[in-house]
Structures are given as C-alpha cells and as structure tokens.
C-alpha cells in the first residue's frame, strides 16, 4: 500500500492538551481517526507524532494528503470528488 485510504474529506477537530503527544494515523486505516490504532501494520505507513503546544482544538488531517503532516492544510479541497 503506497497511497493512504481517505477516511473523510474534511479535517477532524480534537481538543488537545499542552505537552501531550498524539500519534496521527497516516495510512487512513485506523478505526479511531484521526489517531493511530495500529492498523498500519504491514502497510508501509507509520504513525506521525504530534506534540501539542497549547491546550485547545487542533484540526487533524483526515484526507491523509496534507503537506503539513498531521495537521490540515486544506489539501482535501483539491482532491477529486
């Protein structure tokens, strides 16, 4: 698998805690989107760590095409529908 699955074409907002590290799912197979649940095993993908800088909402990429790593950069707007 070299192309990630696209679970949805809009970001997923999570409230994060400052200093805590979250592991973003990069393969799109996780059942606990946008975070990793280990479903990537055997896919060639790996979770991407994200450490929160402050408490509050963060918009994680759910289309798995963001050039901004775990965070949404609007790439979902240019995906084919």
C-alpha positions, 0 to 999 in steps of 0.5 A: 500500500503506497497511497493512504485510504481517505477516511473523510474529506474534511479535517477532524477537530480534537481538543488537545492538551499542552505537552501531550503527544498524539500519534496521527494515523497516516495510512487512513486505516485506523478505526479511531481517526484521526489517531493511530490504532495500529492498523498500519501494520504491514502497510508501509505507513507509520504513525506521525507524532504530534506534540501539542503546544497549547491546550485547545482544538487542533484540526487533524488531517483526515484526507491523509494528503496534507503537506503539513503532516498531521495537521490540515492544510486544506489539501482535501479541497483539491482532491477529486470528488 
